[in-house]
Amino acid sequence: FPTRRSSDLDISFALLITYGGITAMLPVQFRFLRYFDIRGYLIVNIILDIFLNCLCLHCRNIDLFFAIRFLQGFFIANINIVVLILILSQLDTQRAKAIAPAVFYGTLLANSALIGVAAGFVVDSTDWKATYYFIIGLQLLTLLIAWLMLRRSMKFRRYPLYQVDWTGFIIFSCTIVAMAYTFIYGSKYYWFEDFRIRYSAAVTVIGTILFLYRQKITKRPLIHRSEE
């Protein structure tokens, strides 16, 4: 699909930056859950993720594909945490902390195997684009379930989104992407012999220092060291 010939490293990088997007979004999305209605928030995230999968389906530029995959990590994190919170809300308080993660992460692990088998069958029997059609079909089914089964509820005090440390979020995101690039493509370009690896490594180090410094000096750090 890309404008230049892709490699196994490109596939690994695309996968890794999706996890990077998930990691970058986790500290922020808890604030979103204290601002938006859960039902509407979940539905919007599913719709946006479907839209990004449609973009991936028709994407012909590898760099744009990487950007889309990183954004997908944001919405995957949002959807997963909403589902975990919904499971927690249906359980007794004393048992919720033990049962909910076991159910949620157990389901994720089981689904990884099942989706892998299904995806392998689709890829072996038809064109690779059918994989995205399969994913989008499942997401549409999920969207329908969320629309029909969840009810609107706003029973909390909203957390102002301007109080989110957006500067720290951007630094954190850039650092994650630079780190992923360094470790994935380092061996291909002979590490620090290539200016691209030197640049990405420098961004990783500088970004890490800046993020830790901002965590120390800002009033509302992205990752809280204590309860508010």
C-alpha positions as a Markdown table, in Angstrom:
| # | Residue | x | y | z |
|---|---|---|---|---|
| 1 | Phe | 0.0 | 0.0 | 0.0 |
| 2 | Pro | 2.8 | 2.6 | 0.6 |
| 3 | Thr | 4.4 | 4.9 | -2.0 |
| 4 | Arg | 7.8 | 3.3 | -1.2 |
| 5 | Arg | 8.5 | -0.4 | -0.7 |
| 6 | Ser | 7.5 | -1.4 | 2.8 |
| 7 | Ser | 9.5 | -3.8 | 5.0 |
| 8 | Asp | 9.1 | -5.9 | 8.1 |
| 9 | Leu | 10.5 | -3.0 | 10.1 |
| 10 | Asp | 7.8 | -0.7 | 8.8 |
| 11 | Ile | 5.2 | -3.2 | 9.9 |
| 12 | Ser | 6.9 | -3.5 | 13.3 |
| 13 | Phe | 7.1 | 0.3 | 13.6 |
| 14 | Ala | 3.4 | 0.8 | 12.7 |
| 15 | Leu | 2.4 | -1.7 | 15.4 |
| 16 | Leu | 4.8 | -0.2 | 18.0 |
| 17 | Ile | 3.6 | 3.4 | 17.5 |
| 18 | Thr | 0.0 | 2.2 | 17.9 |
| 19 | Tyr | 1.0 | 0.9 | 21.4 |
| 20 | Gly | 2.8 | 4.2 | 21.8 |
| 21 | Gly | -0.4 | 6.1 | 21.1 |
| 22 | Ile | -2.2 | 3.9 | 23.7 |
| 23 | Thr | 0.5 | 4.7 | 26.3 |
| 24 | Ala | 0.5 | 8.5 | 25.5 |
| 25 | Met | -3.3 | 8.7 | 25.8 |
| 26 | Leu | -3.7 | 6.8 | 29.1 |
| 27 | Pro | -2.9 | 9.7 | 31.4 |
| 28 | Val | -5.2 | 12.1 | 29.4 |
| 29 | Gln | -8.2 | 10.0 | 28.8 |
| 30 | Phe | -9.1 | 9.6 | 32.5 |
| 31 | Arg | -9.7 | 13.4 | 32.4 |
| 32 | Phe | -11.9 | 13.0 | 29.3 |
| 33 | Leu | -14.0 | 10.5 | 31.2 |
| 34 | Arg | -14.6 | 13.1 | 33.9 |
| 35 | Tyr | -15.8 | 15.6 | 31.2 |
| 36 | Phe | -17.8 | 13.6 | 28.7 |
| 37 | Asp | -20.8 | 11.3 | 29.1 |
| 38 | Ile | -19.5 | 7.7 | 28.9 |
| 39 | Arg | -22.1 | 6.5 | 26.3 |
| 40 | Gly | -21.5 | 9.4 | 23.9 |
| 41 | Tyr | -17.7 | 9.2 | 24.5 |
| 42 | Leu | -17.6 | 5.5 | 23.7 |
| 43 | Ile | -19.8 | 5.9 | 20.6 |
| 44 | Val | -17.7 | 8.8 | 19.2 |
| 45 | Asn | -14.4 | 6.9 | 19.8 |
| 46 | Ile | -15.7 | 3.9 | 17.9 |
| 47 | Ile | -16.9 | 6.0 | 15.0 |
| 48 | Leu | -13.6 | 7.8 | 14.8 |
| 49 | Asp | -11.7 | 4.5 | 15.0 |
| 50 | Ile | -13.9 | 3.2 | 12.1 |
| 51 | Phe | -13.0 | 6.4 | 10.1 |
| 52 | Leu | -9.3 | 5.8 | 10.7 |
| 53 | Asn | -9.6 | 2.2 | 9.6 |
| 54 | Cys | -11.2 | 3.5 | 6.4 |
| 55 | Leu | -8.3 | 5.8 | 5.9 |
| 56 | Cys | -5.8 | 3.0 | 6.4 |
| 57 | Leu | -7.7 | 0.9 | 3.9 |
| 58 | His | -7.1 | 3.6 | 1.2 |
| 59 | Cys | -3.8 | 5.0 | 2.3 |
| 60 | Arg | -0.9 | 4.9 | -0.2 |
| 61 | Asn | 1.7 | 6.9 | 1.8 |
| 62 | Ile | 3.7 | 5.1 | 4.4 |
| 63 | Asp | 4.3 | 8.2 | 6.5 |
| 64 | Leu | 0.6 | 9.0 | 6.6 |
| 65 | Phe | -0.1 | 5.4 | 7.5 |
| 66 | Phe | 2.2 | 5.7 | 10.5 |
| 67 | Ala | 0.4 | 8.9 | 11.6 |
| 68 | Ile | -2.9 | 7.2 | 11.3 |
| 69 | Arg | -1.7 | 4.2 | 13.3 |
| 70 | Phe | -0.5 | 6.5 | 16.1 |
| 71 | Leu | -3.8 | 8.2 | 16.2 |
| 72 | Gln | -5.6 | 4.9 | 16.4 |
| 73 | Gly | -3.7 | 4.2 | 19.6 |
| 74 | Phe | -5.5 | 7.1 | 21.2 |
| 75 | Phe | -8.9 | 5.8 | 20.4 |
| 76 | Ile | -8.0 | 2.2 | 21.3 |
| 77 | Ala | -6.9 | 3.4 | 24.7 |
| 78 | Asn | -10.1 | 5.4 | 25.1 |
| 79 | Ile | -12.4 | 2.4 | 24.2 |
| 80 | Asn | -10.5 | -0.1 | 26.3 |
| 81 | Ile | -10.6 | 2.1 | 29.4 |
| 82 | Val | -14.3 | 2.8 | 29.0 |
| 83 | Val | -15.1 | -0.9 | 28.7 |
| 84 | Leu | -13.0 | -1.5 | 31.9 |
| 85 | Ile | -14.9 | 1.2 | 33.8 |
| 86 | Leu | -18.2 | -0.3 | 32.6 |
| 87 | Ile | -17.2 | -3.7 | 33.9 |
| 88 | Leu | -16.2 | -2.1 | 37.2 |
| 89 | Ser | -19.5 | -0.3 | 37.5 |
| 90 | Gln | -21.4 | -3.5 | 37.3 |
| 91 | Leu | -19.6 | -5.3 | 40.1 |
| 92 | Asp | -19.6 | -5.1 | 43.9 |
| 93 | Thr | -17.1 | -2.6 | 45.2 |
| 94 | Gln | -15.2 | -5.2 | 47.2 |
| 95 | Arg | -14.7 | -7.6 | 44.3 |
| 96 | Ala | -14.5 | -5.1 | 41.4 |
| 97 | Lys | -10.8 | -4.5 | 41.6 |
| 98 | Ala | -10.0 | -8.2 | 41.4 |
| 99 | Ile | -12.7 | -9.4 | 39.0 |
| 100 | Ala | -12.9 | -6.6 | 36.5 |
| 101 | Pro | -9.2 | -6.6 | 35.4 |
| 102 | Ala | -9.2 | -10.4 | 35.3 |
| 103 | Val | -12.3 | -10.4 | 33.0 |
| 104 | Phe | -11.0 | -7.5 | 30.9 |
| 105 | Tyr | -7.4 | -8.6 | 30.3 |
| 106 | Gly | -8.4 | -12.2 | 30.1 |
| 107 | Thr | -10.8 | -11.3 | 27.3 |
| 108 | Leu | -8.1 | -9.3 | 25.6 |
| 109 | Leu | -5.6 | -12.2 | 25.6 |
| 110 | Ala | -8.3 | -14.6 | 24.4 |
| 111 | Asn | -9.3 | -12.2 | 21.6 |
| 112 | Ser | -5.8 | -11.8 | 20.5 |
| 113 | Ala | -5.6 | -15.5 | 19.7 |
| 114 | Leu | -9.1 | -15.6 | 18.1 |
| 115 | Ile | -8.5 | -12.5 | 16.0 |
| 116 | Gly | -5.1 | -13.8 | 14.9 |
| 117 | Val | -6.7 | -17.0 | 13.6 |
| 118 | Ala | -9.5 | -15.1 | 11.9 |
| 119 | Ala | -7.1 | -12.6 | 10.4 |
| 120 | Gly | -4.8 | -15.4 | 9.2 |
| 121 | Phe | -7.7 | -17.1 | 7.5 |
| 122 | Val | -8.8 | -13.9 | 5.8 |
| 123 | Val | -5.3 | -13.0 | 4.6 |
| 124 | Asp | -4.6 | -16.5 | 3.3 |
| 125 | Ser | -7.9 | -16.8 | 1.4 |
| 126 | Thr | -8.4 | -13.3 | 0.0 |
| 127 | Asp | -6.9 | -9.8 | -0.5 |
| 128 | Trp | -5.3 | -8.1 | 2.5 |
| 129 | Lys | -8.0 | -5.3 | 2.3 |
| 130 | Ala | -10.6 | -7.9 | 3.5 |
| 131 | Thr | -8.9 | -7.7 | 6.9 |
| 132 | Tyr | -10.0 | -4.1 | 7.3 |
| 133 | Tyr | -13.5 | -4.9 | 6.1 |
| 134 | Phe | -13.6 | -7.6 | 8.8 |
| 135 | Ile | -12.4 | -5.2 | 11.5 |
| 136 | Ile | -14.8 | -2.4 | 10.4 |
| 137 | Gly | -17.7 | -4.9 | 10.4 |
| 138 | Leu | -16.9 | -5.9 | 14.0 |
| 139 | Gln | -16.6 | -2.2 | 15.0 |
| 140 | Leu | -20.0 | -1.5 | 13.4 |
| 141 | Leu | -21.5 | -4.3 | 15.5 |
| 142 | Thr | -19.8 | -2.9 | 18.6 |
| 143 | Leu | -21.2 | 0.5 | 17.8 |
| 144 | Leu | -24.7 | -0.9 | 17.5 |
| 145 | Ile | -24.4 | -2.7 | 20.9 |
| 146 | Ala | -23.1 | 0.5 | 22.6 |
| 147 | Trp | -25.9 | 2.5 | 21.1 |
| 148 | Leu | -28.7 | 0.1 | 22.2 |
| 149 | Met | -27.4 | -1.1 | 25.5 |
| 150 | Leu | -25.9 | 2.0 | 27.2 |
| 151 | Arg | -27.9 | 4.9 | 28.5 |
| 152 | Arg | -26.8 | 8.5 | 28.9 |
| 153 | Ser | -25.6 | 9.5 | 32.4 |
| 154 | Met | -23.9 | 12.6 | 33.7 |
| 155 | Lys | -23.5 | 12.2 | 37.4 |
| 156 | Phe | -20.2 | 13.7 | 38.1 |
| 157 | Arg | -18.5 | 17.1 | 38.3 |
| 158 | Arg | -16.8 | 18.0 | 35.0 |
| 159 | Tyr | -13.0 | 18.3 | 35.0 |
| 160 | Pro | -12.0 | 21.4 | 32.9 |
| 161 | Leu | -10.0 | 20.2 | 29.9 |
| 162 | Tyr | -7.9 | 23.3 | 29.8 |
| 163 | Gln | -6.3 | 22.1 | 33.0 |
| 164 | Val | -4.9 | 19.1 | 31.2 |
| 165 | Asp | -1.1 | 19.4 | 30.7 |
| 166 | Trp | -1.3 | 19.4 | 26.9 |
| 167 | Thr | 2.3 | 20.6 | 26.6 |
| 168 | Gly | 3.5 | 17.5 | 28.6 |
| 169 | Phe | 1.2 | 15.3 | 26.5 |
| 170 | Ile | 2.8 | 16.6 | 23.3 |
| 171 | Ile | 6.4 | 16.1 | 24.7 |
| 172 | Phe | 5.5 | 12.6 | 25.9 |
| 173 | Ser | 4.0 | 11.6 | 22.6 |
| 174 | Cys | 6.9 | 12.9 | 20.5 |
| 175 | Thr | 9.3 | 11.1 | 22.8 |
| 176 | Ile | 7.5 | 7.8 | 22.5 |
| 177 | Val | 7.5 | 8.0 | 18.7 |
| 178 | Ala | 11.2 | 9.0 | 18.6 |
| 179 | Met | 12.1 | 6.1 | 20.9 |
| 180 | Ala | 10.2 | 3.6 | 18.9 |
| 181 | Tyr | 11.9 | 4.8 | 15.7 |
| 182 | Thr | 15.3 | 4.6 | 17.3 |
| 183 | Phe | 14.9 | 1.0 | 18.4 |
| 184 | Ile | 13.1 | -0.3 | 15.3 |
| 185 | Tyr | 15.3 | 1.3 | 12.6 |
| 186 | Gly | 18.6 | 1.5 | 14.5 |
| 187 | Ser | 20.0 | -1.8 | 13.3 |
| 188 | Lys | 18.8 | -1.1 | 9.7 |
| 189 | Tyr | 20.7 | 2.2 | 9.5 |
| 190 | Tyr | 23.8 | 1.1 | 11.6 |
| 191 | Trp | 22.7 | 3.0 | 14.6 |
| 192 | Phe | 24.6 | 6.3 | 15.2 |
| 193 | Glu | 26.3 | 6.1 | 11.9 |
| 194 | Asp | 23.1 | 7.5 | 10.3 |
| 195 | Phe | 21.8 | 11.0 | 11.0 |
| 196 | Arg | 18.2 | 9.8 | 11.3 |
| 197 | Ile | 19.1 | 7.6 | 14.3 |
| 198 | Arg | 21.2 | 10.3 | 15.9 |
| 199 | Tyr | 18.3 | 12.7 | 15.5 |
| 200 | Ser | 15.7 | 10.3 | 16.9 |
| 201 | Ala | 17.9 | 9.3 | 19.8 |
| 202 | Ala | 18.5 | 13.0 | 20.6 |
| 203 | Val | 14.8 | 13.7 | 20.5 |
| 204 | Thr | 14.3 | 10.7 | 22.8 |
| 205 | Val | 16.8 | 11.9 | 25.4 |
| 206 | Ile | 15.9 | 15.6 | 25.3 |
| 207 | Gly | 12.1 | 14.8 | 25.3 |
| 208 | Thr | 12.6 | 12.5 | 28.3 |
| 209 | Ile | 14.5 | 15.2 | 30.2 |
| 210 | Leu | 11.9 | 17.9 | 29.3 |
| 211 | Phe | 9.0 | 15.7 | 30.3 |
| 212 | Leu | 10.5 | 14.8 | 33.7 |
| 213 | Tyr | 11.3 | 18.4 | 34.3 |
| 214 | Arg | 7.8 | 19.6 | 33.4 |
| 215 | Gln | 6.4 | 16.9 | 35.7 |
| 216 | Lys | 8.4 | 18.4 | 38.5 |
| 217 | Ile | 7.5 | 22.1 | 38.0 |
| 218 | Thr | 3.9 | 22.1 | 36.7 |
| 219 | Lys | 1.0 | 22.4 | 39.1 |
| 220 | Arg | -1.1 | 19.7 | 37.3 |
| 221 | Pro | 1.4 | 17.2 | 35.8 |
| 222 | Leu | 0.3 | 14.8 | 33.2 |
| 223 | Ile | 1.0 | 11.8 | 35.4 |
| 224 | His | 0.0 | 12.6 | 38.9 |
| 225 | Arg | 2.4 | 11.6 | 41.7 |
| 226 | Ser | -0.4 | 11.8 | 44.3 |
| 227 | Glu | -4.2 | 12.0 | 44.5 |
| 228 | Glu | -5.8 | 15.4 | 43.7 |
